[in-house]
């Protein structure tokens, strides 16, 4: 005898490891099934061949054999089950022709859940998940479930997630499993049960209910620590199928974005099997698996009703999935672009690029990519593939990105940093730097506004103080040099400041010297992330130093928030402001042209600016 429910997920896993996989047909015979053999992940680039008798089974083959075994069990035990009464409100299933946009109702009361169901349907959800584990007062007779299912005109998933699998329910198993079977009896389209509880779940079925019901059973597995190896993922899926799943759901915490490749490979190998498969990467690094769920081939993807109502880490909103990332129109042929950075959550690039791609009729999706190692990312089987056609590059990867290029634009090579990678027909990358052009354009416009001129030579002979010696700093310093300005570089590391100053023929100073007011100039340009959301009260240069420096123009590359503390202080001492938004839109417009081959005209640029402002 073992304790059930287990104390936590690890205890459940230990129990499962020492228990043969058993499928219970109703409440009758118990038949032990052998655990399917582990599935070997084919080498990248290896040609798939017909399986030899001695080779390991594929995911599809393992699933087919498991289904055959399950069918045999059902036929043997069907005489033990009697037909149950007609269900109260049978729901239809999602047709599976498109990736279902799904949202979770996580309200703490039935009344609030009913309101959230209405909101979800109005928001375009194809499926609504009823997370009844969030309702502590859920009744035992099914009245609450009936009310929620009757309220929802789209298919529902009823989920009663226990704490040991990341849910809210901490009670005994018997009433939890009984509630799930009640949902089956009532006619819910789907019921979600944990793989670790599958044996007990099927054993708890009232006689005949499964055979008489059209409800599809989702068996799910969640790993909140990491993405398992491919062999382990394939084995988990095969276990779900053997245990009786109609739909398999696997969610795993992604610590490194390259691990998403294993999740995508599982979906590819499971394509065409009788059971639909849901794969979800949790956490910010795994968000791309949710945003590209339709392209990857997942049966559904989850979106929160609104920001702050997420039911899992890294979950976008339903509206973002539908309108911004256009999941309903994605296909396996959809091309992918994205912004590579760390951090990346604050980036407005997707809000800017996706509407422009849609307006231009380009079948592509632009996504945020939290990347630790850019070289490993670009070499991964997924993100190095042909469908990934271009990347924007931001902090801290701009200099490392240059080393990943087989060809670099001459100006970008001189700067020593790239912010744009374009995939060439042979699969290699060419690097560009669109930062410096956009930054200098914004600064020149502000300087001309300050002086009442319209000159393209307004920076010649002026002194531009650049704060930061990273990729963006290099771009702006060289851009100022190209325009005939004198350059001063201020940086936290004086050695890095000196290296950049030497490269562009400028002078290096410490941040302390700048903060003291000893550094004079015409333009102060911040290229660091200081002052970016969420640390909006920070500034790279105090107000007193701005005033003492005699600057006419102050530029801040940070565009979120639109008005940083640095810009507020500069405005108070009478400086003309050059917004990071103008630079951001300018460099993105140039990237759009490089990615698509289409002209970023005035209408496109205005659309980009409006999109960013709307997303703030």
Order of alpha helices (4+ residues) and beta strands (2+ residues): alpha-beta-beta-alpha-beta-alpha-beta-alpha-beta-alpha-beta-alpha-alpha-beta-alpha-beta-alpha-beta-alpha-alpha-beta-beta-alpha-beta-alpha-beta-alpha-beta-alpha-beta-beta-alpha-beta-alpha-beta-alpha-beta-alpha-beta-alpha-beta-alpha-beta-alpha-alpha
